[in-house]
Amino acid sequence: MKRSALIKHLRKNKCKLFREGGKHTIFWNPEKRNISTIPRHNEIYG
């Protein structure tokens, strides 16, 4: 999956940018109180 598609999906599901880490971007969902850590690579494998 492309990183941009994952970020678009997170924002569509009401996730907010929490902070930028050294090698990751961290999103937070205030409704579910979940944190998602996204690595800074073009392709993300699960």
PDBQT receptor file of N, H, CA, C and O in Angstrom, charges set to zero:
ATOM      1  N   MET A   1       0.849  -1.167   0.000  1.00  0.00    +0.000 N 
ATOM      2  CA  MET A   1       0.000   0.000   0.000  1.00  0.00    +0.000 C 
ATOM      3  C   MET A   1       0.899   1.236   0.000  1.00  0.00    +0.000 C 
ATOM      4  O   MET A   1       1.941   1.259   0.656  1.00  0.00    +0.000 OA
ATOM      5  N   LYS A   2       0.496   2.229  -0.720  1.00  0.00    +0.000 N 
ATOM      6  H   LYS A   2      -0.350   2.210  -1.253  1.00  0.00    +0.000 HD
ATOM      7  CA  LYS A   2       1.223   3.493  -0.735  1.00  0.00    +0.000 C 
ATOM      8  C   LYS A   2       0.986   4.245   0.572  1.00  0.00    +0.000 C 
ATOM      9  O   LYS A   2      -0.106   4.202   1.139  1.00  0.00    +0.000 OA
ATOM     10  N   ARG A   3       2.011   4.923   1.032  1.00  0.00    +0.000 N 
ATOM     11  H   ARG A   3       2.898   4.958   0.571  1.00  0.00    +0.000 HD
ATOM     12  CA  ARG A   3       1.913   5.693   2.274  1.00  0.00    +0.000 C 
ATOM     13  C   ARG A   3       0.847   6.774   2.157  1.00  0.00    +0.000 C 
ATOM     14  O   ARG A   3       0.092   7.013   3.100  1.00  0.00    +0.000 OA
ATOM     15  N   SER A   4       0.787   7.426   1.001  1.00  0.00    +0.000 N 
ATOM     16  H   SER A   4       1.400   7.232   0.235  1.00  0.00    +0.000 HD
ATOM     17  CA  SER A   4      -0.192   8.503   0.806  1.00  0.00    +0.000 C 
ATOM     18  C   SER A   4      -1.619   7.980   0.867  1.00  0.00    +0.000 C 
ATOM     19  O   SER A   4      -2.504   8.669   1.376  1.00  0.00    +0.000 OA
ATOM     20  N   ALA A   5      -1.863   6.766   0.355  1.00  0.00    +0.000 N 
ATOM     21  H   ALA A   5      -1.145   6.207  -0.058  1.00  0.00    +0.000 HD
ATOM     22  CA  ALA A   5      -3.202   6.179   0.410  1.00  0.00    +0.000 C 
ATOM     23  C   ALA A   5      -3.583   5.848   1.850  1.00  0.00    +0.000 C 
ATOM     24  O   ALA A   5      -4.737   6.022   2.241  1.00  0.00    +0.000 OA
ATOM     25  N   LEU A   6      -2.627   5.373   2.636  1.00  0.00    +0.000 N 
ATOM     26  H   LEU A   6      -1.689   5.231   2.319  1.00  0.00    +0.000 HD
ATOM     27  CA  LEU A   6      -2.904   5.064   4.043  1.00  0.00    +0.000 C 
ATOM     28  C   LEU A   6      -3.212   6.330   4.828  1.00  0.00    +0.000 C 
ATOM     29  O   LEU A   6      -4.136   6.347   5.642  1.00  0.00    +0.000 OA
ATOM     30  N   ILE A   7      -2.448   7.385   4.592  1.00  0.00    +0.000 N 
ATOM     31  H   ILE A   7      -1.698   7.371   3.931  1.00  0.00    +0.000 HD
ATOM     32  CA  ILE A   7      -2.702   8.649   5.289  1.00  0.00    +0.000 C 
ATOM     33  C   ILE A   7      -4.056   9.220   4.894  1.00  0.00    +0.000 C 
ATOM     34  O   ILE A   7      -4.776   9.757   5.736  1.00  0.00    +0.000 OA
ATOM     35  N   LYS A   8      -4.403   9.106   3.621  1.00  0.00    +0.000 N 
ATOM     36  H   LYS A   8      -3.818   8.669   2.937  1.00  0.00    +0.000 HD
ATOM     37  CA  LYS A   8      -5.712   9.567   3.156  1.00  0.00    +0.000 C 
ATOM     38  C   LYS A   8      -6.834   8.792   3.847  1.00  0.00    +0.000 C 
ATOM     39  O   LYS A   8      -7.846   9.375   4.235  1.00  0.00    +0.000 OA
ATOM     40  N   HIS A   9      -6.654   7.485   4.000  1.00  0.00    +0.000 N 
ATOM     41  H   HIS A   9      -5.832   7.012   3.684  1.00  0.00    +0.000 HD
ATOM     42  CA  HIS A   9      -7.635   6.643   4.687  1.00  0.00    +0.000 C 
ATOM     43  C   HIS A   9      -7.770   7.045   6.162  1.00  0.00    +0.000 C 
ATOM     44  O   HIS A   9      -8.882   7.123   6.684  1.00  0.00    +0.000 OA
ATOM     45  N   LEU A  10      -6.648   7.298   6.826  1.00  0.00    +0.000 N 
ATOM     46  H   LEU A  10      -5.745   7.235   6.401  1.00  0.00    +0.000 HD
ATOM     47  CA  LEU A  10      -6.689   7.698   8.233  1.00  0.00    +0.000 C 
ATOM     48  C   LEU A  10      -7.409   9.024   8.411  1.00  0.00    +0.000 C 
ATOM     49  O   LEU A  10      -8.224   9.173   9.321  1.00  0.00    +0.000 OA
ATOM     50  N   ARG A  11      -7.115   9.989   7.546  1.00  0.00    +0.000 N 
ATOM     51  H   ARG A  11      -6.453   9.868   6.806  1.00  0.00    +0.000 HD
ATOM     52  CA  ARG A  11      -7.772  11.299   7.655  1.00  0.00    +0.000 C 
ATOM     53  C   ARG A  11      -9.258  11.207   7.359  1.00  0.00    +0.000 C 
ATOM     54  O   ARG A  11     -10.059  11.921   7.964  1.00  0.00    +0.000 OA
ATOM     55  N   LYS A  12      -9.636  10.326   6.429  1.00  0.00    +0.000 N 
ATOM     56  H   LYS A  12      -8.986   9.746   5.938  1.00  0.00    +0.000 HD
ATOM     57  CA  LYS A  12     -11.051  10.118   6.112  1.00  0.00    +0.000 C 
ATOM     58  C   LYS A  12     -11.797   9.542   7.316  1.00  0.00    +0.000 C 
ATOM     59  O   LYS A  12     -12.989   9.793   7.499  1.00  0.00    +0.000 OA
ATOM     60  N   ASN A  13     -11.080   8.765   8.135  1.00  0.00    +0.000 N 
ATOM     61  H   ASN A  13     -10.113   8.561   7.986  1.00  0.00    +0.000 HD
ATOM     62  CA  ASN A  13     -11.671   8.148   9.320  1.00  0.00    +0.000 C 
ATOM     63  C   ASN A  13     -11.406   8.958  10.585  1.00  0.00    +0.000 C 
ATOM     64  O   ASN A  13     -11.338   8.403  11.682  1.00  0.00    +0.000 OA
ATOM     65  N   LYS A  14     -11.259  10.275  10.427  1.00  0.00    +0.000 N 
ATOM     66  H   LYS A  14     -11.314  10.725   9.536  1.00  0.00    +0.000 HD
ATOM     67  CA  LYS A  14     -11.189  11.258  11.514  1.00  0.00    +0.000 C 
ATOM     68  C   LYS A  14      -9.950  11.162  12.384  1.00  0.00    +0.000 C 
ATOM     69  O   LYS A  14      -9.983  11.551  13.551  1.00  0.00    +0.000 OA
ATOM     70  N   CYS A  15      -8.852  10.647  11.833  1.00  0.00    +0.000 N 
ATOM     71  H   CYS A  15      -8.825  10.331  10.885  1.00  0.00    +0.000 HD
ATOM     72  CA  CYS A  15      -7.584  10.633  12.562  1.00  0.00    +0.000 C 
ATOM     73  C   CYS A  15      -6.882  11.971  12.378  1.00  0.00    +0.000 C 
ATOM     74  O   CYS A  15      -6.946  12.572  11.306  1.00  0.00    +0.000 OA
ATOM     75  N   LYS A  16      -6.224  12.426  13.409  1.00  0.00    +0.000 N 
ATOM     76  H   LYS A  16      -6.172  11.938  14.280  1.00  0.00    +0.000 HD
ATOM     77  CA  LYS A  16      -5.507  13.698  13.400  1.00  0.00    +0.000 C 
ATOM     78  C   LYS A  16      -4.013  13.427  13.490  1.00  0.00    +0.000 C 
ATOM     79  O   LYS A  16      -3.585  12.452  14.107  1.00  0.00    +0.000 OA
ATOM     80  N   LEU A  17      -3.227  14.292  12.873  1.00  0.00    +0.000 N 
ATOM     81  H   LEU A  17      -3.575  15.084  12.371  1.00  0.00    +0.000 HD
ATOM     82  CA  LEU A  17      -1.781  14.202  12.995  1.00  0.00    +0.000 C 
ATOM     83  C   LEU A  17      -1.412  14.520  14.432  1.00  0.00    +0.000 C 
ATOM     84  O   LEU A  17      -1.729  15.599  14.934  1.00  0.00    +0.000 OA
ATOM     85  N   PHE A  18      -0.751  13.596  15.091  1.00  0.00    +0.000 N 
ATOM     86  H   PHE A  18      -0.493  12.720  14.683  1.00  0.00    +0.000 HD
ATOM     87  CA  PHE A  18      -0.370  13.773  16.497  1.00  0.00    +0.000 C 
ATOM     88  C   PHE A  18       1.020  14.390  16.588  1.00  0.00    +0.000 C 
ATOM     89  O   PHE A  18       1.217  15.405  17.257  1.00  0.00    +0.000 OA
ATOM     90  N   ARG A  19       1.997  13.758  15.896  1.00  0.00    +0.000 N 
ATOM     91  H   ARG A  19       1.836  12.934  15.352  1.00  0.00    +0.000 HD
ATOM     92  CA  ARG A  19       3.342  14.318  15.868  1.00  0.00    +0.000 C 
ATOM     93  C   ARG A  19       4.169  13.619  14.801  1.00  0.00    +0.000 C 
ATOM     94  O   ARG A  19       3.796  12.562  14.292  1.00  0.00    +0.000 OA
ATOM     95  N   GLU A  20       5.289  14.229  14.479  1.00  0.00    +0.000 N 
ATOM     96  H   GLU A  20       5.592  15.087  14.892  1.00  0.00    +0.000 HD
ATOM     97  CA  GLU A  20       6.263  13.657  13.554  1.00  0.00    +0.000 C 
ATOM     98  C   GLU A  20       7.412  13.126  14.388  1.00  0.00    +0.000 C 
ATOM     99  O   GLU A  20       8.058  13.880  15.116  1.00  0.00    +0.000 OA
ATOM    100  N   GLY A  21       7.667  11.837  14.286  1.00  0.00    +0.000 N 
ATOM    101  H   GLY A  21       7.142  11.225  13.694  1.00  0.00    +0.000 HD
ATOM    102  CA  GLY A  21       8.799  11.254  14.993  1.00  0.00    +0.000 C 
ATOM    103  C   GLY A  21      10.031  11.278  14.111  1.00  0.00    +0.000 C 
ATOM    104  O   GLY A  21      10.023  11.902  13.050  1.00  0.00    +0.000 OA
ATOM    105  N   GLY A  22      11.091  10.607  14.536  1.00  0.00    +0.000 N 
ATOM    106  H   GLY A  22      11.098  10.100  15.398  1.00  0.00    +0.000 HD
ATOM    107  CA  GLY A  22      12.327  10.567  13.778  1.00  0.00    +0.000 C 
ATOM    108  C   GLY A  22      12.172   9.853  12.451  1.00  0.00    +0.000 C 
ATOM    109  O   GLY A  22      12.625  10.354  11.421  1.00  0.00    +0.000 OA
ATOM    110  N   LYS A  23      11.535   8.686  12.459  1.00  0.00    +0.000 N 
ATOM    111  H   LYS A  23      11.167   8.279  13.295  1.00  0.00    +0.000 HD
ATOM    112  CA  LYS A  23      11.363   7.907  11.241  1.00  0.00    +0.000 C 
ATOM    113  C   LYS A  23       9.905   7.534  10.983  1.00  0.00    +0.000 C 
ATOM    114  O   LYS A  23       9.614   6.773  10.060  1.00  0.00    +0.000 OA
ATOM    115  N   HIS A  24       8.985   8.067  11.796  1.00  0.00    +0.000 N 
ATOM    116  H   HIS A  24       9.221   8.685  12.545  1.00  0.00    +0.000 HD
ATOM    117  CA  HIS A  24       7.576   7.714  11.678  1.00  0.00    +0.000 C 
ATOM    118  C   HIS A  24       6.696   8.954  11.809  1.00  0.00    +0.000 C 
ATOM    119  O   HIS A  24       7.109   9.968  12.371  1.00  0.00    +0.000 OA
ATOM    120  N   THR A  25       5.491   8.855  11.289  1.00  0.00    +0.000 N 
ATOM    121  H   THR A  25       5.156   8.031  10.832  1.00  0.00    +0.000 HD
ATOM    122  CA  THR A  25       4.450   9.855  11.495  1.00  0.00    +0.000 C 
ATOM    123  C   THR A  25       3.392   9.200  12.370  1.00  0.00    +0.000 C 
ATOM    124  O   THR A  25       3.013   8.055  12.124  1.00  0.00    +0.000 OA
ATOM    125  N   ILE A  26       2.916   9.900  13.374  1.00  0.00    +0.000 N 
ATOM    126  H   ILE A  26       3.224  10.831  13.574  1.00  0.00    +0.000 HD
ATOM    127  CA  ILE A  26       1.992   9.315  14.333  1.00  0.00    +0.000 C 
ATOM    128  C   ILE A  26       0.648  10.029  14.234  1.00  0.00    +0.000 C 
ATOM    129  O   ILE A  26       0.562  11.251  14.359  1.00  0.00    +0.000 OA
ATOM    130  N   PHE A  27      -0.402   9.232  14.005  1.00  0.00    +0.000 N 
ATOM    131  H   PHE A  27      -0.332   8.240  13.903  1.00  0.00    +0.000 HD
ATOM    132  CA  PHE A  27      -1.767   9.740  13.927  1.00  0.00    +0.000 C 
ATOM    133  C   PHE A  27      -2.542   9.264  15.142  1.00  0.00    +0.000 C 
ATOM    134  O   PHE A  27      -2.259   8.203  15.699  1.00  0.00    +0.000 OA
ATOM    135  N   TRP A  28      -3.527  10.064  15.547  1.00  0.00    +0.000 N 
ATOM    136  H   TRP A  28      -3.756  10.926  15.095  1.00  0.00    +0.000 HD
ATOM    137  CA  TRP A  28      -4.334   9.768  16.717  1.00  0.00    +0.000 C 
ATOM    138  C   TRP A  28      -5.805   9.886  16.349  1.00  0.00    +0.000 C 
ATOM    139  O   TRP A  28      -6.209  10.847  15.695  1.00  0.00    +0.000 OA
ATOM    140  N   ASN A  29      -6.611   8.905  16.769  1.00  0.00    +0.000 N 
ATOM    141  H   ASN A  29      -6.282   8.125  17.300  1.00  0.00    +0.000 HD
ATOM    142  CA  ASN A  29      -8.046   8.953  16.562  1.00  0.00    +0.000 C 
ATOM    143  C   ASN A  29      -8.701   9.315  17.891  1.00  0.00    +0.000 C 
ATOM    144  O   ASN A  29      -8.744   8.484  18.799  1.00  0.00    +0.000 OA
ATOM    145  N   PRO A  30      -9.219  10.552  18.024  1.00  0.00    +0.000 N 
ATOM    146  CA  PRO A  30      -9.790  10.977  19.302  1.00  0.00    +0.000 C 
ATOM    147  C   PRO A  30     -11.064  10.224  19.683  1.00  0.00    +0.000 C 
ATOM    148  O   PRO A  30     -11.366  10.098  20.869  1.00  0.00    +0.000 OA
ATOM    149  N   GLU A  31     -11.814   9.725  18.705  1.00  0.00    +0.000 N 
ATOM    150  H   GLU A  31     -11.568   9.827  17.741  1.00  0.00    +0.000 HD
ATOM    151  CA  GLU A  31     -13.052   8.996  19.022  1.00  0.00    +0.000 C 
ATOM    152  C   GLU A  31     -12.764   7.630  19.625  1.00  0.00    +0.000 C 
ATOM    153  O   GLU A  31     -13.377   7.245  20.620  1.00  0.00    +0.000 OA
ATOM    154  N   LYS A  32     -11.834   6.899  19.025  1.00  0.00    +0.000 N 
ATOM    155  H   LYS A  32     -11.336   7.212  18.216  1.00  0.00    +0.000 HD
ATOM    156  CA  LYS A  32     -11.507   5.547  19.484  1.00  0.00    +0.000 C 
ATOM    157  C   LYS A  32     -10.302   5.513  20.418  1.00  0.00    +0.000 C 
ATOM    158  O   LYS A  32     -10.002   4.486  21.028  1.00  0.00    +0.000 OA
ATOM    159  N   ARG A  33      -9.615   6.654  20.521  1.00  0.00    +0.000 N 
ATOM    160  H   ARG A  33      -9.859   7.488  20.025  1.00  0.00    +0.000 HD
ATOM    161  CA  ARG A  33      -8.418   6.784  21.352  1.00  0.00    +0.000 C 
ATOM    162  C   ARG A  33      -7.336   5.780  20.964  1.00  0.00    +0.000 C 
ATOM    163  O   ARG A  33      -6.697   5.168  21.819  1.00  0.00    +0.000 OA
ATOM    164  N   ASN A  34      -7.147   5.625  19.646  1.00  0.00    +0.000 N 
ATOM    165  H   ASN A  34      -7.667   6.123  18.952  1.00  0.00    +0.000 HD
ATOM    166  CA  ASN A  34      -6.101   4.753  19.107  1.00  0.00    +0.000 C 
ATOM    167  C   ASN A  34      -4.996   5.599  18.511  1.00  0.00    +0.000 C 
ATOM    168  O   ASN A  34      -5.231   6.712  18.041  1.00  0.00    +0.000 OA
ATOM    169  N   ILE A  35      -3.795   5.064  18.535  1.00  0.00    +0.000 N 
ATOM    170  H   ILE A  35      -3.604   4.160  18.917  1.00  0.00    +0.000 HD
ATOM    171  CA  ILE A  35      -2.648   5.704  17.905  1.00  0.00    +0.000 C 
ATOM    172  C   ILE A  35      -2.156   4.792  16.790  1.00  0.00    +0.000 C 
ATOM    173  O   ILE A  35      -2.020   3.584  16.988  1.00  0.00    +0.000 OA
ATOM    174  N   SER A  36      -1.889   5.366  15.617  1.00  0.00    +0.000 N 
ATOM    175  H   SER A  36      -2.000   6.347  15.457  1.00  0.00    +0.000 HD
ATOM    176  CA  SER A  36      -1.352   4.632  14.473  1.00  0.00    +0.000 C 
ATOM    177  C   SER A  36       0.007   5.223  14.122  1.00  0.00    +0.000 C 
ATOM    178  O   SER A  36       0.144   6.437  13.968  1.00  0.00    +0.000 OA
ATOM    179  N   THR A  37       1.006   4.363  13.996  1.00  0.00    +0.000 N 
ATOM    180  H   THR A  37       0.895   3.377  14.121  1.00  0.00    +0.000 HD
ATOM    181  CA  THR A  37       2.350   4.781  13.648  1.00  0.00    +0.000 C 
ATOM    182  C   THR A  37       2.617   4.386  12.201  1.00  0.00    +0.000 C 
ATOM    183  O   THR A  37       2.526   3.211  11.845  1.00  0.00    +0.000 OA
ATOM    184  N   ILE A  38       2.946   5.371  11.369  1.00  0.00    +0.000 N 
ATOM    185  H   ILE A  38       3.020   6.325  11.658  1.00  0.00    +0.000 HD
ATOM    186  CA  ILE A  38       3.152   5.157   9.943  1.00  0.00    +0.000 C 
ATOM    187  C   ILE A  38       4.627   5.406   9.617  1.00  0.00    +0.000 C 
ATOM    188  O   ILE A  38       5.115   6.517   9.825  1.00  0.00    +0.000 OA
ATOM    189  N   PRO A  39       5.348   4.398   9.111  1.00  0.00    +0.000 N 
ATOM    190  CA  PRO A  39       6.757   4.622   8.736  1.00  0.00    +0.000 C 
ATOM    191  C   PRO A  39       6.860   5.511   7.505  1.00  0.00    +0.000 C 
ATOM    192  O   PRO A  39       5.928   5.591   6.704  1.00  0.00    +0.000 OA
ATOM    193  N   ARG A  40       7.988   6.171   7.362  1.00  0.00    +0.000 N 
ATOM    194  H   ARG A  40       8.745   6.106   8.013  1.00  0.00    +0.000 HD
ATOM    195  CA  ARG A  40       8.200   7.067   6.230  1.00  0.00    +0.000 C 
ATOM    196  C   ARG A  40       8.871   6.308   5.090  1.00  0.00    +0.000 C 
ATOM    197  O   ARG A  40      10.062   6.479   4.829  1.00  0.00    +0.000 OA
ATOM    198  N   HIS A  41       8.094   5.475   4.422  1.00  0.00    +0.000 N 
ATOM    199  H   HIS A  41       7.127   5.337   4.634  1.00  0.00    +0.000 HD
ATOM    200  CA  HIS A  41       8.515   4.757   3.234  1.00  0.00    +0.000 C 
ATOM    201  C   HIS A  41       7.414   4.931   2.199  1.00  0.00    +0.000 C 
ATOM    202  O   HIS A  41       6.256   5.134   2.565  1.00  0.00    +0.000 OA
ATOM    203  N   ASN A  42       7.749   4.856   0.912  1.00  0.00    +0.000 N 
ATOM    204  H   ASN A  42       8.689   4.691   0.614  1.00  0.00    +0.000 HD
ATOM    205  CA  ASN A  42       6.724   4.982  -0.125  1.00  0.00    +0.000 C 
ATOM    206  C   ASN A  42       5.767   3.816  -0.096  1.00  0.00    +0.000 C 
ATOM    207  O   ASN A  42       4.557   4.007  -0.218  1.00  0.00    +0.000 OA
ATOM    208  N   GLU A  43       6.285   2.606   0.064  1.00  0.00    +0.000 N 
ATOM    209  H   GLU A  43       7.268   2.451   0.163  1.00  0.00    +0.000 HD
ATOM    210  CA  GLU A  43       5.459   1.395   0.130  1.00  0.00    +0.000 C 
ATOM    211  C   GLU A  43       5.464   0.881   1.560  1.00  0.00    +0.000 C 
ATOM    212  O   GLU A  43       6.517   0.797   2.192  1.00  0.00    +0.000 OA
ATOM    213  N   ILE A  44       4.296   0.539   2.065  1.00  0.00    +0.000 N 
ATOM    214  H   ILE A  44       3.440   0.607   1.552  1.00  0.00    +0.000 HD
ATOM    215  CA  ILE A  44       4.174   0.009   3.424  1.00  0.00    +0.000 C 
ATOM    216  C   ILE A  44       3.611  -1.401   3.299  1.00  0.00    +0.000 C 
ATOM    217  O   ILE A  44       2.579  -1.628   2.668  1.00  0.00    +0.000 OA
ATOM    218  N   TYR A  45       4.311  -2.330   3.912  1.00  0.00    +0.000 N 
ATOM    219  H   TYR A  45       5.150  -2.146   4.425  1.00  0.00    +0.000 HD
ATOM    220  CA  TYR A  45       3.895  -3.737   3.869  1.00  0.00    +0.000 C 
ATOM    221  C   TYR A  45       3.384  -4.136   5.234  1.00  0.00    +0.000 C 
ATOM    222  O   TYR A  45       3.951  -3.757   6.259  1.00  0.00    +0.000 OA
ATOM    223  N   GLY A  46       2.295  -4.913   5.242  1.00  0.00    +0.000 N 
ATOM    224  H   GLY A  46       1.835  -5.221   4.410  1.00  0.00    +0.000 HD
ATOM    225  CA  GLY A  46       1.682  -5.311   6.500  1.00  0.00    +0.000 C 
ATOM    226  C   GLY A  46       2.022  -6.664   6.841  1.00  0.00    +0.000 C 
ATOM    227  O   GLY A  46       1.588  -7.167   7.877  1.00  0.00    +0.000 OA
TER     228      GLY A  46
